[in-house]
Amino acid sequence: GGEAALDEEEERKKEE
């Protein structure tokens, strides 16, 4: 399960 990690990174990028 690495998809969850990718989602978290994407969300952080959106915040920037």
Phi, psi and omega in degrees: 000096178243354181298319182302316181299318180298316180301316181298317181297317180300315181300318181297320180298321180298321181299321182301000000 
